Amino acid sequence: NLPYDSINDFSPITLVALVPGILSANASLPVLSVQDMVQLVRSKPGQFNYGLPGSMTSGHLSMELLKLIAG
């Protein structure tokens, strides 16, 4: 046991990094929103892929979060 609460005993003091994210799709796809894209991907399992700059990058983690939220 630690002598402090790692969640409540610390305060943020600075922003370390700010990384913008981009989600793009081919213009021929019939989607106008992220919700449309999620519905399209769900309706055609195994037919879509995505690319990332590398494992455990901010883009990778963002996509994993989107997959988690979208189901």
PQR file of N, CA, C, O and H, with PARSE charges and radii, in Angstrom:
ATOM      1  N   ASN A   1       0.830  -1.194   0.000 -0.4000 1.5000
ATOM      2  CA  ASN A   1       0.000   0.000   0.000 -0.0000 2.0000
ATOM      3  C   ASN A   1       0.868   1.249   0.000  0.5500 1.7000
ATOM      4  O   ASN A   1       1.839   1.349   0.750 -0.5500 1.4000
ATOM      5  N   LEU A   2       0.506   2.190  -0.846 -0.4000 1.5000
ATOM      6  CA  LEU A   2       1.233   3.452  -0.915 -0.0000 2.0000
ATOM      7  C   LEU A   2       0.730   4.402   0.167  0.5500 1.7000
ATOM      8  O   LEU A   2      -0.431   4.313   0.565 -0.5500 1.4000
ATOM      9  H   LEU A   2      -0.283   2.109  -1.455  0.4000 1.0000
ATOM     10  N   PRO A   3       1.575   5.306   0.649 -0.5600 1.5000
ATOM     11  CA  PRO A   3       1.154   6.247   1.690  0.2800 2.0000
ATOM     12  C   PRO A   3       0.370   7.432   1.131  0.5500 1.7000
ATOM     13  O   PRO A   3       0.178   8.427   1.829 -0.5500 1.4000
ATOM     14  N   TYR A   4      -0.085   7.337  -0.120 -0.4000 1.5000
ATOM     15  CA  TYR A   4      -0.861   8.415  -0.730 -0.0000 2.0000
ATOM     16  C   TYR A   4      -1.867   7.812  -1.713  0.5500 1.7000
ATOM     17  O   TYR A   4      -1.741   6.660  -2.129 -0.5500 1.4000
ATOM     18  H   TYR A   4       0.071   6.528  -0.687  0.4000 1.0000
ATOM     19  N   ASP A   5      -2.856   8.613  -2.067 -0.4000 1.5000
ATOM     20  CA  ASP A   5      -3.867   8.213  -3.039 -0.0000 2.0000
ATOM     21  C   ASP A   5      -3.428   8.757  -4.402  0.5500 1.7000
ATOM     22  O   ASP A   5      -3.442   9.969  -4.617 -0.5500 1.4000
ATOM     23  H   ASP A   5      -2.957   9.549  -1.729  0.4000 1.0000
ATOM     24  N   SER A   6      -3.043   7.881  -5.308 -0.4000 1.5000
ATOM     25  CA  SER A   6      -2.475   8.316  -6.588 -0.0000 2.0000
ATOM     26  C   SER A   6      -3.475   9.065  -7.474  0.5500 1.7000
ATOM     27  O   SER A   6      -3.060   9.751  -8.409 -0.5500 1.4000
ATOM     28  H   SER A   6      -3.031   6.896  -5.133  0.4000 1.0000
ATOM     29  N   ILE A   7      -4.754   8.954  -7.211 -0.4000 1.5000
ATOM     30  CA  ILE A   7      -5.766   9.675  -7.988 -0.0000 2.0000
ATOM     31  C   ILE A   7      -6.068  11.035  -7.374  0.5500 1.7000
ATOM     32  O   ILE A   7      -6.114  12.035  -8.090 -0.5500 1.4000
ATOM     33  H   ILE A   7      -5.091   8.397  -6.452  0.4000 1.0000
ATOM     34  N   ASN A   8      -6.274  11.088  -6.071 -0.4000 1.5000
ATOM     35  CA  ASN A   8      -6.742  12.312  -5.420 -0.0000 2.0000
ATOM     36  C   ASN A   8      -5.653  13.185  -4.813  0.5500 1.7000
ATOM     37  O   ASN A   8      -5.911  14.354  -4.524 -0.5500 1.4000
ATOM     38  H   ASN A   8      -6.236  10.275  -5.490  0.4000 1.0000
ATOM     39  N   ASP A   9      -4.461  12.671  -4.611 -0.4000 1.5000
ATOM     40  CA  ASP A   9      -3.413  13.448  -3.944 -0.0000 2.0000
ATOM     41  C   ASP A   9      -2.497  14.201  -4.907  0.5500 1.7000
ATOM     42  O   ASP A   9      -1.537  14.833  -4.467 -0.5500 1.4000
ATOM     43  H   ASP A   9      -4.251  11.722  -4.845  0.4000 1.0000
ATOM     44  N   PHE A  10      -2.772  14.147  -6.198 -0.4000 1.5000
ATOM     45  CA  PHE A  10      -1.963  14.862  -7.179 -0.0000 2.0000
ATOM     46  C   PHE A  10      -2.842  15.812  -7.974  0.5500 1.7000
ATOM     47  O   PHE A  10      -4.025  15.549  -8.188 -0.5500 1.4000
ATOM     48  H   PHE A  10      -3.552  13.633  -6.555  0.4000 1.0000
ATOM     49  N   SER A  11      -2.256  16.915  -8.409 -0.4000 1.5000
ATOM     50  CA  SER A  11      -2.958  17.892  -9.240 -0.0000 2.0000
ATOM     51  C   SER A  11      -2.180  18.100 -10.535  0.5500 1.7000
ATOM     52  O   SER A  11      -0.949  18.142 -10.517 -0.5500 1.4000
ATOM     53  H   SER A  11      -1.295  17.129  -8.235  0.4000 1.0000
ATOM     54  N   PRO A  12      -2.887  18.230 -11.661 -0.5600 1.5000
ATOM     55  CA  PRO A  12      -2.185  18.505 -12.915  0.2800 2.0000
ATOM     56  C   PRO A  12      -1.580  19.905 -12.880  0.5500 1.7000
ATOM     57  O   PRO A  12      -2.198  20.844 -12.378 -0.5500 1.4000
ATOM     58  N   ILE A  13      -0.358  20.039 -13.420 -0.4000 1.5000
ATOM     59  CA  ILE A  13       0.292  21.351 -13.417 -0.0000 2.0000
ATOM     60  C   ILE A  13       0.644  21.853 -14.811  0.5500 1.7000
ATOM     61  O   ILE A  13       0.909  23.042 -14.992 -0.5500 1.4000
ATOM     62  H   ILE A  13       0.144  19.276 -13.828  0.4000 1.0000
ATOM     63  N   THR A  14       0.649  20.964 -15.793 -0.4000 1.5000
ATOM     64  CA  THR A  14       0.981  21.402 -17.150 -0.0000 2.0000
ATOM     65  C   THR A  14       0.454  20.413 -18.176  0.5500 1.7000
ATOM     66  O   THR A  14       0.196  19.250 -17.865 -0.5500 1.4000
ATOM     67  H   THR A  14       0.433  19.998 -15.647  0.4000 1.0000
ATOM     68  N   LEU A  15       0.300  20.888 -19.389 -0.4000 1.5000
ATOM     69  CA  LEU A  15      -0.067  20.036 -20.515 -0.0000 2.0000
ATOM     70  C   LEU A  15       1.222  19.541 -21.154  0.5500 1.7000
ATOM     71  O   LEU A  15       2.062  20.348 -21.551 -0.5500 1.4000
ATOM     72  H   LEU A  15       0.509  21.832 -19.642  0.4000 1.0000
ATOM     73  N   VAL A  16       1.387  18.249 -21.259 -0.4000 1.5000
ATOM     74  CA  VAL A  16       2.614  17.679 -21.812 -0.0000 2.0000
ATOM     75  C   VAL A  16       2.570  17.674 -23.339  0.5500 1.7000
ATOM     76  O   VAL A  16       3.567  17.987 -23.990 -0.5500 1.4000
ATOM     77  H   VAL A  16       0.705  17.593 -20.937  0.4000 1.0000
ATOM     78  N   ALA A  17       1.432  17.323 -23.907 -0.4000 1.5000
ATOM     79  CA  ALA A  17       1.339  17.252 -25.369 -0.0000 2.0000
ATOM     80  C   ALA A  17      -0.105  17.431 -25.812  0.5500 1.7000
ATOM     81  O   ALA A  17      -1.043  17.100 -25.087 -0.5500 1.4000
ATOM     82  H   ALA A  17       0.622  17.069 -23.378  0.4000 1.0000
ATOM     83  N   LEU A  18      -0.257  17.949 -26.991 -0.4000 1.5000
ATOM     84  CA  LEU A  18      -1.564  18.073 -27.623 -0.0000 2.0000
ATOM     85  C   LEU A  18      -1.408  17.531 -29.036  0.5500 1.7000
ATOM     86  O   LEU A  18      -0.683  18.102 -29.852 -0.5500 1.4000
ATOM     87  H   LEU A  18       0.505  18.219 -27.580  0.4000 1.0000
ATOM     88  N   VAL A  19      -2.086  16.435 -29.319 -0.4000 1.5000
ATOM     89  CA  VAL A  19      -1.919  15.766 -30.606 -0.0000 2.0000
ATOM     90  C   VAL A  19      -3.264  15.752 -31.327  0.5500 1.7000
ATOM     91  O   VAL A  19      -4.207  15.111 -30.863 -0.5500 1.4000
ATOM     92  H   VAL A  19      -2.674  15.971 -28.656  0.4000 1.0000
ATOM     93  N   PRO A  20      -3.361  16.453 -32.458 -0.5600 1.5000
ATOM     94  CA  PRO A  20      -4.628  16.431 -33.195  0.2800 2.0000
ATOM     95  C   PRO A  20      -4.850  15.070 -33.842  0.5500 1.7000
ATOM     96  O   PRO A  20      -3.898  14.365 -34.177 -0.5500 1.4000
ATOM     97  N   GLY A  21      -6.095  14.718 -34.009 -0.4000 1.5000
ATOM     98  CA  GLY A  21      -6.430  13.457 -34.661 -0.0000 2.0000
ATOM     99  C   GLY A  21      -7.268  13.719 -35.897  0.5500 1.7000
ATOM    100  O   GLY A  21      -8.048  14.670 -35.940 -0.5500 1.4000
ATOM    101  H   GLY A  21      -6.869  15.290 -33.736  0.4000 1.0000
ATOM    102  N   ILE A  22      -7.107  12.883 -36.888 -0.4000 1.5000
ATOM    103  CA  ILE A  22      -7.856  13.025 -38.137 -0.0000 2.0000
ATOM    104  C   ILE A  22      -8.492  11.679 -38.463  0.5500 1.7000
ATOM    105  O   ILE A  22      -7.830  10.642 -38.440 -0.5500 1.4000
ATOM    106  H   ILE A  22      -6.473  12.110 -36.853  0.4000 1.0000
ATOM    107  N   LEU A  23      -9.765  11.713 -38.763 -0.4000 1.5000
ATOM    108  CA  LEU A  23     -10.472  10.523 -39.237 -0.0000 2.0000
ATOM    109  C   LEU A  23     -10.958  10.859 -40.635  0.5500 1.7000
ATOM    110  O   LEU A  23     -11.780  11.759 -40.803 -0.5500 1.4000
ATOM    111  H   LEU A  23     -10.303  12.555 -38.782  0.4000 1.0000
ATOM    112  N   SER A  24     -10.470  10.159 -41.625 -0.4000 1.5000
ATOM    113  CA  SER A  24     -10.849  10.451 -43.008 -0.0000 2.0000
ATOM    114  C   SER A  24     -11.361   9.184 -43.682  0.5500 1.7000
ATOM    115  O   SER A  24     -11.055   8.065 -43.268 -0.5500 1.4000
ATOM    116  H   SER A  24      -9.802   9.427 -41.488  0.4000 1.0000
ATOM    117  N   ALA A  25     -12.140   9.392 -44.718 -0.4000 1.5000
ATOM    118  CA  ALA A  25     -12.701   8.269 -45.469 -0.0000 2.0000
ATOM    119  C   ALA A  25     -12.737   8.640 -46.946  0.5500 1.7000
ATOM    120  O   ALA A  25     -12.739   9.819 -47.299 -0.5500 1.4000
ATOM    121  H   ALA A  25     -12.389  10.300 -45.053  0.4000 1.0000
ATOM    122  N   ASN A  26     -12.763   7.644 -47.786 -0.4000 1.5000
ATOM    123  CA  ASN A  26     -12.875   7.860 -49.216 -0.0000 2.0000
ATOM    124  C   ASN A  26     -14.168   8.618 -49.513  0.5500 1.7000
ATOM    125  O   ASN A  26     -15.218   8.301 -48.955 -0.5500 1.4000
ATOM    126  H   ASN A  26     -12.761   6.687 -47.498  0.4000 1.0000
ATOM    127  N   ALA A  27     -14.091   9.606 -50.378 -0.4000 1.5000
ATOM    128  CA  ALA A  27     -15.256  10.438 -50.702 -0.0000 2.0000
ATOM    129  C   ALA A  27     -16.391   9.645 -51.341  0.5500 1.7000
ATOM    130  O   ALA A  27     -17.533  10.103 -51.343 -0.5500 1.4000
ATOM    131  H   ALA A  27     -13.238   9.864 -50.831  0.4000 1.0000
ATOM    132  N   SER A  28     -16.100   8.471 -51.881 -0.4000 1.5000
ATOM    133  CA  SER A  28     -17.151   7.668 -52.514 -0.0000 2.0000
ATOM    134  C   SER A  28     -18.026   6.928 -51.498  0.5500 1.7000
ATOM    135  O   SER A  28     -19.072   6.388 -51.859 -0.5500 1.4000
ATOM    136  H   SER A  28     -15.172   8.098 -51.879  0.4000 1.0000
ATOM    137  N   LEU A  29     -17.603   6.900 -50.235 -0.4000 1.5000
ATOM    138  CA  LEU A  29     -18.416   6.217 -49.220 -0.0000 2.0000
ATOM    139  C   LEU A  29     -19.650   7.052 -48.898  0.5500 1.7000
ATOM    140  O   LEU A  29     -19.566   8.279 -48.836 -0.5500 1.4000
ATOM    141  H   LEU A  29     -16.753   7.338 -49.942  0.4000 1.0000
ATOM    142  N   PRO A  30     -20.784   6.410 -48.694 -0.5600 1.5000
ATOM    143  CA  PRO A  30     -22.027   7.134 -48.415  0.2800 2.0000
ATOM    144  C   PRO A  30     -22.158   7.509 -46.934  0.5500 1.7000
ATOM    145  O   PRO A  30     -23.120   7.121 -46.272 -0.5500 1.4000
ATOM    146  N   VAL A  31     -21.185   8.265 -46.423 -0.4000 1.5000
ATOM    147  CA  VAL A  31     -21.213   8.664 -45.013 -0.0000 2.0000
ATOM    148  C   VAL A  31     -21.012  10.171 -44.898  0.5500 1.7000
ATOM    149  O   VAL A  31     -20.270  10.773 -45.674 -0.5500 1.4000
ATOM    150  H   VAL A  31     -20.403   8.581 -46.960  0.4000 1.0000
ATOM    151  N   LEU A  32     -21.689  10.775 -43.911 -0.4000 1.5000
ATOM    152  CA  LEU A  32     -21.548  12.207 -43.651 -0.0000 2.0000
ATOM    153  C   LEU A  32     -21.094  12.490 -42.229  0.5500 1.7000
ATOM    154  O   LEU A  32     -20.826  13.639 -41.878 -0.5500 1.4000
ATOM    155  H   LEU A  32     -22.292  10.287 -43.280  0.4000 1.0000
ATOM    156  N   SER A  33     -21.004  11.441 -41.402 -0.4000 1.5000
ATOM    157  CA  SER A  33     -20.627  11.627 -40.002 -0.0000 2.0000
ATOM    158  C   SER A  33     -19.908  10.379 -39.492  0.5500 1.7000
ATOM    159  O   SER A  33     -19.887   9.341 -40.153 -0.5500 1.4000
ATOM    160  H   SER A  33     -21.221  10.507 -41.687  0.4000 1.0000
ATOM    161  N   VAL A  34     -19.326  10.503 -38.316 -0.4000 1.5000
ATOM    162  CA  VAL A  34     -18.682   9.345 -37.687 -0.0000 2.0000
ATOM    163  C   VAL A  34     -19.736   8.281 -37.397  0.5500 1.7000
ATOM    164  O   VAL A  34     -19.482   7.089 -37.568 -0.5500 1.4000
ATOM    165  H   VAL A  34     -19.343  11.347 -37.779  0.4000 1.0000
ATOM    166  N   GLN A  35     -20.908   8.709 -36.961 -0.4000 1.5000
ATOM    167  CA  GLN A  35     -21.981   7.751 -36.684 -0.0000 2.0000
ATOM    168  C   GLN A  35     -22.354   6.981 -37.955  0.5500 1.7000
ATOM    169  O   GLN A  35     -22.566   5.769 -37.904 -0.5500 1.4000
ATOM    170  H   GLN A  35     -21.114   9.678 -36.822  0.4000 1.0000
ATOM    171  N   ASP A  36     -22.434   7.677 -39.090 -0.4000 1.5000
ATOM    172  CA  ASP A  36     -22.710   6.996 -40.362 -0.0000 2.0000
ATOM    173  C   ASP A  36     -21.624   5.968 -40.671  0.5500 1.7000
ATOM    174  O   ASP A  36     -21.917   4.858 -41.117 -0.5500 1.4000
ATOM    175  H   ASP A  36     -22.261   8.661 -39.131  0.4000 1.0000
ATOM    176  N   MET A  37     -20.375   6.346 -40.431 -0.4000 1.5000
ATOM    177  CA  MET A  37     -19.249   5.447 -40.716 -0.0000 2.0000
ATOM    178  C   MET A  37     -19.316   4.203 -39.836  0.5500 1.7000
ATOM    179  O   MET A  37     -19.112   3.087 -40.314 -0.5500 1.4000
ATOM    180  H   MET A  37     -20.138   7.248 -40.069  0.4000 1.0000
ATOM    181  N   VAL A  38     -19.604   4.398 -38.548 -0.4000 1.5000
ATOM    182  CA  VAL A  38     -19.716   3.265 -37.627 -0.0000 2.0000
ATOM    183  C   VAL A  38     -20.824   2.324 -38.091  0.5500 1.7000
ATOM    184  O   VAL A  38     -20.642   1.106 -38.097 -0.5500 1.4000
ATOM    185  H   VAL A  38     -19.770   5.305 -38.159  0.4000 1.0000
ATOM    186  N   GLN A  39     -21.966   2.878 -38.478 -0.4000 1.5000
ATOM    187  CA  GLN A  39     -23.077   2.041 -38.947 -0.0000 2.0000
ATOM    188  C   GLN A  39     -22.707   1.280 -40.220  0.5500 1.7000
ATOM    189  O   GLN A  39     -23.055   0.108 -40.369 -0.5500 1.4000
ATOM    190  H   GLN A  39     -22.114   3.867 -38.473  0.4000 1.0000
ATOM    191  N   LEU A  40     -22.004   1.946 -41.135 -0.4000 1.5000
ATOM    192  CA  LEU A  40     -21.589   1.286 -42.373 -0.0000 2.0000
ATOM    193  C   LEU A  40     -20.624   0.144 -42.087  0.5500 1.7000
ATOM    194  O   LEU A  40     -20.774  -0.948 -42.636 -0.5500 1.4000
ATOM    195  H   LEU A  40     -21.722   2.898 -41.014  0.4000 1.0000
ATOM    196  N   VAL A  41     -19.643   0.387 -41.237 -0.4000 1.5000
ATOM    197  CA  VAL A  41     -18.663  -0.651 -40.898 -0.0000 2.0000
ATOM    198  C   VAL A  41     -19.343  -1.827 -40.206  0.5500 1.7000
ATOM    199  O   VAL A  41     -19.019  -2.982 -40.484 -0.5500 1.4000
ATOM    200  H   VAL A  41     -19.522   1.274 -40.791  0.4000 1.0000
ATOM    201  N   ARG A  42     -20.280  -1.544 -39.312 -0.4000 1.5000
ATOM    202  CA  ARG A  42     -21.015  -2.623 -38.631 -0.0000 2.0000
ATOM    203  C   ARG A  42     -21.828  -3.456 -39.617  0.5500 1.7000
ATOM    204  O   ARG A  42     -21.966  -4.667 -39.445 -0.5500 1.4000
ATOM    205  H   ARG A  42     -20.544  -0.606 -39.086  0.4000 1.0000
ATOM    206  N   SER A  43     -22.366  -2.806 -40.651 -0.4000 1.5000
ATOM    207  CA  SER A  43     -23.234  -3.515 -41.602 -0.0000 2.0000
ATOM    208  C   SER A  43     -22.449  -4.400 -42.570  0.5500 1.7000
ATOM    209  O   SER A  43     -23.032  -5.249 -43.245 -0.5500 1.4000
ATOM    210  H   SER A  43     -22.254  -1.822 -40.790  0.4000 1.0000
ATOM    211  N   LYS A  44     -21.122  -4.203 -42.641 -0.4000 1.5000
ATOM    212  CA  LYS A  44     -20.293  -4.981 -43.570 -0.0000 2.0000
ATOM    213  C   LYS A  44     -19.046  -5.487 -42.856  0.5500 1.7000
ATOM    214  O   LYS A  44     -17.937  -5.046 -43.156 -0.5500 1.4000
ATOM    215  H   LYS A  44     -20.649  -3.513 -42.093  0.4000 1.0000
ATOM    216  N   PRO A  45     -19.221  -6.416 -41.909 -0.5600 1.5000
ATOM    217  CA  PRO A  45     -18.077  -6.901 -41.134  0.2800 2.0000
ATOM    218  C   PRO A  45     -16.977  -7.491 -42.017  0.5500 1.7000
ATOM    219  O   PRO A  45     -17.248  -8.215 -42.975 -0.5500 1.4000
ATOM    220  N   GLY A  46     -15.740  -7.167 -41.674 -0.4000 1.5000
ATOM    221  CA  GLY A  46     -14.593  -7.704 -42.382 -0.0000 2.0000
ATOM    222  C   GLY A  46     -14.252  -7.013 -43.692  0.5500 1.7000
ATOM    223  O   GLY A  46     -13.301  -7.412 -44.364 -0.5500 1.4000
ATOM    224  H   GLY A  46     -15.519  -6.580 -40.895  0.4000 1.0000
ATOM    225  N   GLN A  47     -15.007  -5.982 -44.074 -0.4000 1.5000
ATOM    226  CA  GLN A  47     -14.776  -5.325 -45.362 -0.0000 2.0000
ATOM    227  C   GLN A  47     -14.009  -4.008 -45.251  0.5500 1.7000
ATOM    228  O   GLN A  47     -13.684  -3.400 -46.270 -0.5500 1.4000
ATOM    229  H   GLN A  47     -15.780  -5.657 -43.529  0.4000 1.0000
ATOM    230  N   PHE A  48     -13.717  -3.560 -44.033 -0.4000 1.5000
ATOM    231  CA  PHE A  48     -13.029  -2.280 -43.857 -0.0000 2.0000
ATOM    232  C   PHE A  48     -11.745  -2.464 -43.061  0.5500 1.7000
ATOM    233  O   PHE A  48     -11.655  -3.329 -42.190 -0.5500 1.4000
ATOM    234  H   PHE A  48     -13.981  -4.053 -43.204  0.4000 1.0000
ATOM    235  N   ASN A  49     -10.764  -1.645 -43.373 -0.4000 1.5000
ATOM    236  CA  ASN A  49      -9.485  -1.623 -42.668 -0.0000 2.0000
ATOM    237  C   ASN A  49      -9.145  -0.181 -42.320  0.5500 1.7000
ATOM    238  O   ASN A  49      -9.757   0.754 -42.836 -0.5500 1.4000
ATOM    239  H   ASN A  49     -10.837  -0.942 -44.081  0.4000 1.0000
ATOM    240  N   TYR A  50      -8.174  -0.011 -41.449 -0.4000 1.5000
ATOM    241  CA  TYR A  50      -7.672   1.328 -41.154 -0.0000 2.0000
ATOM    242  C   TYR A  50      -6.164   1.269 -40.995  0.5500 1.7000
ATOM    243  O   TYR A  50      -5.598   0.229 -40.662 -0.5500 1.4000
ATOM    244  H   TYR A  50      -7.676  -0.770 -41.030  0.4000 1.0000
ATOM    245  N   GLY A  51      -5.529   2.397 -41.239 -0.4000 1.5000
ATOM    246  CA  GLY A  51      -4.078   2.470 -41.144 -0.0000 2.0000
ATOM    247  C   GLY A  51      -3.649   3.357 -39.995  0.5500 1.7000
ATOM    248  O   GLY A  51      -4.335   4.319 -39.650 -0.5500 1.4000
ATOM    249  H   GLY A  51      -5.989   3.243 -41.510  0.4000 1.0000
ATOM    250  N   LEU A  52      -2.511   3.030 -39.404 -0.4000 1.5000
ATOM    251  CA  LEU A  52      -1.973   3.776 -38.265 -0.0000 2.0000
ATOM    252  C   LEU A  52      -0.479   3.998 -38.452  0.5500 1.7000
ATOM    253  O   LEU A  52       0.182   3.232 -39.153 -0.5500 1.4000
ATOM    254  H   LEU A  52      -1.953   2.249 -39.684  0.4000 1.0000
ATOM    255  N   PRO A  53       0.057   5.047 -37.824 -0.5600 1.5000
ATOM    256  CA  PRO A  53       1.498   5.291 -37.937  0.2800 2.0000
ATOM    257  C   PRO A  53       2.351   4.322 -37.127  0.5500 1.7000
ATOM    258  O   PRO A  53       3.558   4.234 -37.348 -0.5500 1.4000
ATOM    259  N   GLY A  54       1.749   3.600 -36.202 -0.4000 1.5000
ATOM    260  CA  GLY A  54       2.510   2.648 -35.403 -0.0000 2.0000
ATOM    261  C   GLY A  54       1.740   2.188 -34.185  0.5500 1.7000
ATOM    262  O   GLY A  54       0.741   2.793 -33.795 -0.5500 1.4000
ATOM    263  H   GLY A  54       0.768   3.671 -36.022  0.4000 1.0000
ATOM    264  N   SER A  55       2.216   1.117 -33.596 -0.4000 1.5000
ATOM    265  CA  SER A  55       1.590   0.552 -32.406 -0.0000 2.0000
ATOM    266  C   SER A  55       1.821   1.451 -31.197  0.5500 1.7000
ATOM    267  O   SER A  55       2.919   1.971 -30.999 -0.5500 1.4000
ATOM    268  H   SER A  55       3.027   0.626 -33.913  0.4000 1.0000
ATOM    269  N   MET A  56       0.792   1.625 -30.405 -0.4000 1.5000
ATOM    270  CA  MET A  56       0.815   2.405 -29.164 -0.0000 2.0000
ATOM    271  C   MET A  56       1.049   3.896 -29.389  0.5500 1.7000
ATOM    272  O   MET A  56       1.462   4.600 -28.468 -0.5500 1.4000
ATOM    273  H   MET A  56      -0.100   1.203 -30.566  0.4000 1.0000
ATOM    274  N   THR A  57       0.792   4.382 -30.597 -0.4000 1.5000
ATOM    275  CA  THR A  57       0.852   5.812 -30.868 -0.0000 2.0000
ATOM    276  C   THR A  57      -0.473   6.442 -30.450  0.5500 1.7000
ATOM    277  O   THR A  57      -1.423   5.729 -30.126 -0.5500 1.4000
ATOM    278  H   THR A  57       0.457   3.809 -31.345  0.4000 1.0000
ATOM    279  N   SER A  58      -0.543   7.761 -30.456 -0.4000 1.5000
ATOM    280  CA  SER A  58      -1.803   8.413 -30.102 -0.0000 2.0000
ATOM    281  C   SER A  58      -2.903   8.021 -31.086  0.5500 1.7000
ATOM    282  O   SER A  58      -4.057   7.871 -30.686 -0.5500 1.4000
ATOM    283  H   SER A  58       0.228   8.340 -30.719  0.4000 1.0000
ATOM    284  N   GLY A  59      -2.565   7.852 -32.371 -0.4000 1.5000
ATOM    285  CA  GLY A  59      -3.555   7.413 -33.351 -0.0000 2.0000
ATOM    286  C   GLY A  59      -4.081   6.020 -33.062  0.5500 1.7000
ATOM    287  O   GLY A  59      -5.276   5.759 -33.194 -0.5500 1.4000
ATOM    288  H   GLY A  59      -1.627   7.974 -32.696  0.4000 1.0000
ATOM    289  N   HIS A  60      -3.187   5.128 -32.667 -0.4000 1.5000
ATOM    290  CA  HIS A  60      -3.579   3.764 -32.318 -0.0000 2.0000
ATOM    291  C   HIS A  60      -4.518   3.779 -31.113  0.5500 1.7000
ATOM    292  O   HIS A  60      -5.564   3.131 -31.126 -0.5500 1.4000
ATOM    293  H   HIS A  60      -2.216   5.340 -32.559  0.4000 1.0000
ATOM    294  N   LEU A  61      -4.143   4.515 -30.084 -0.4000 1.5000
ATOM    295  CA  LEU A  61      -4.970   4.565 -28.877 -0.0000 2.0000
ATOM    296  C   LEU A  61      -6.309   5.239 -29.148  0.5500 1.7000
ATOM    297  O   LEU A  61      -7.327   4.841 -28.582 -0.5500 1.4000
ATOM    298  H   LEU A  61      -3.293   5.042 -30.074  0.4000 1.0000
ATOM    299  N   SER A  62      -6.320   6.255 -30.007 -0.4000 1.5000
ATOM    300  CA  SER A  62      -7.580   6.912 -30.369 -0.0000 2.0000
ATOM    301  C   SER A  62      -8.507   5.952 -31.099  0.5500 1.7000
ATOM    302  O   SER A  62      -9.712   5.940 -30.846 -0.5500 1.4000
ATOM    303  H   SER A  62      -5.493   6.578 -30.467  0.4000 1.0000
ATOM    304  N   MET A  63      -7.957   5.149 -31.999 -0.4000 1.5000
ATOM    305  CA  MET A  63      -8.781   4.185 -32.729 -0.0000 2.0000
ATOM    306  C   MET A  63      -9.299   3.097 -31.796  0.5500 1.7000
ATOM    307  O   MET A  63     -10.442   2.659 -31.929 -0.5500 1.4000
ATOM    308  H   MET A  63      -6.978   5.158 -32.203  0.4000 1.0000
ATOM    309  N   GLU A  64      -8.473   2.661 -30.862 -0.4000 1.5000
ATOM    310  CA  GLU A  64      -8.932   1.672 -29.887 -0.0000 2.0000
ATOM    311  C   GLU A  64     -10.066   2.246 -29.036  0.5500 1.7000
ATOM    312  O   GLU A  64     -11.015   1.533 -28.708 -0.5500 1.4000
ATOM    313  H   GLU A  64      -7.545   3.017 -30.754  0.4000 1.0000
ATOM    314  N   LEU A  65      -9.974   3.525 -28.679 -0.4000 1.5000
ATOM    315  CA  LEU A  65     -11.044   4.170 -27.915 -0.0000 2.0000
ATOM    316  C   LEU A  65     -12.316   4.253 -28.752  0.5500 1.7000
ATOM    317  O   LEU A  65     -13.404   3.981 -28.246 -0.5500 1.4000
ATOM    318  H   LEU A  65      -9.203   4.104 -28.945  0.4000 1.0000
ATOM    319  N   LEU A  66     -12.194   4.625 -30.022 -0.4000 1.5000
ATOM    320  CA  LEU A  66     -13.363   4.672 -30.905 -0.0000 2.0000
ATOM    321  C   LEU A  66     -14.007   3.294 -31.013  0.5500 1.7000
ATOM    322  O   LEU A  66     -15.230   3.175 -30.940 -0.5500 1.4000
ATOM    323  H   LEU A  66     -11.309   4.846 -30.433  0.4000 1.0000
ATOM    324  N   LYS A  67     -13.199   2.261 -31.187 -0.4000 1.5000
ATOM    325  CA  LYS A  67     -13.732   0.898 -31.264 -0.0000 2.0000
ATOM    326  C   LYS A  67     -14.440   0.505 -29.969  0.5500 1.7000
ATOM    327  O   LYS A  67     -15.483  -0.148 -30.000 -0.5500 1.4000
ATOM    328  H   LYS A  67     -12.205   2.358 -31.246  0.4000 1.0000
ATOM    329  N   LEU A  68     -13.875   0.901 -28.840 -0.4000 1.5000
ATOM    330  CA  LEU A  68     -14.483   0.584 -27.549 -0.0000 2.0000
ATOM    331  C   LEU A  68     -15.824   1.300 -27.383  0.5500 1.7000
ATOM    332  O   LEU A  68     -16.808   0.695 -26.959 -0.5500 1.4000
ATOM    333  H   LEU A  68     -13.028   1.431 -28.814  0.4000 1.0000
ATOM    334  N   ILE A  69     -15.854   2.578 -27.716 -0.4000 1.5000
ATOM    335  CA  ILE A  69     -17.077   3.368 -27.570 -0.0000 2.0000
ATOM    336  C   ILE A  69     -18.146   2.924 -28.568  0.5500 1.7000
ATOM    337  O   ILE A  69     -19.322   2.820 -28.222 -0.5500 1.4000
ATOM    338  H   ILE A  69     -15.054   3.069 -28.060  0.4000 1.0000
ATOM    339  N   ALA A  70     -17.727   2.660 -29.815 -0.4000 1.5000
ATOM    340  CA  ALA A  70     -18.681   2.301 -30.866 -0.0000 2.0000
ATOM    341  C   ALA A  70     -19.199   0.875 -30.725  0.5500 1.7000
ATOM    342  O   ALA A  70     -20.255   0.534 -31.257 -0.5500 1.4000
ATOM    343  H   ALA A  70     -16.771   2.744 -30.097  0.4000 1.0000
ATOM    344  N   GLY A  71     -18.455   0.055 -30.009 -0.4000 1.5000
ATOM    345  CA  GLY A  71     -18.894  -1.324 -29.802 -0.0000 2.0000
ATOM    346  C   GLY A  71     -18.406  -2.206 -30.857  0.5500 1.7000
ATOM    347  O   GLY A  71     -18.684  -3.405 -30.838 -0.5500 1.4000
ATOM    348  H   GLY A  71     -17.597   0.333 -29.577  0.4000 1.0000
TER
END
